[in-house]
Amino acid sequence: MFGGQNMQQMMKQMKKMQSQVQSEQAAIAETEYTGAAPSDMVTVKFNGDHEMLDMQIKPELIDPEDPDELSDMILVAVNDALKKLEADTEKRMGQFAPKGMGGF
């Protein structure tokens, strides 16, 4: 099986990796991700915990006769921000996944 020295070395490496994972998770949580609809008509900001922090809507987009356009632009901006968040999470955390395993 494992020798005492090998097991200690392995435990040391695991603790180091756990510390790195926690550090990356904290960095992601503190990062702000901005998404935007075309022409920045709607912009949204999320933190790494998937909480929306802010939404800005250009006044010219608000048309009482066409509420669907506003809804569509909000959806585009939110999805854009969430895609950026997920891509950053995969980039940062993927390095800790065993080879051949998917992301987080």
Residue, then its C-alpha position, 0 to 999 in steps of 0.5 A: m500500500f502506501g508508505g507513511q512518507n508517501m501518505q504524508q506527502m499526498m495529504k500535504q498536496m491535498k491540503k495545498m490543492q484544497s487551499q487553492v480551490q478555496s482561494e479561487q472560489a473566493a476570487i470568483a465570488e468577489t468578481e463582478y460579471t457584466g452582461a449587455a444587450p446589443s448597443d448596451m441598451v440593457t446592462v446587468k452586473f452579477n457577482g460570482d454567487h450568481e446574485m444580480l447587483d445592478m441593472q441599467i436600462k437606457p430610457e429610449l428602450i422603454d416603449p409602453e407599446d412594446p414591452d416584449e422588446l424590453s424583456d428580450m433585451i433583459l434576457v440577452a443581458v442576463n444570459d450574457a453575464l451568466k455565460k461570462l461567469e460560468a466561463d470564468t468559473e470553468k477556467r479557474m476551477g477546471q484546473f482542479a478537476p481530474k483529467g477527463m472529468g467535466g467542469f464545475 
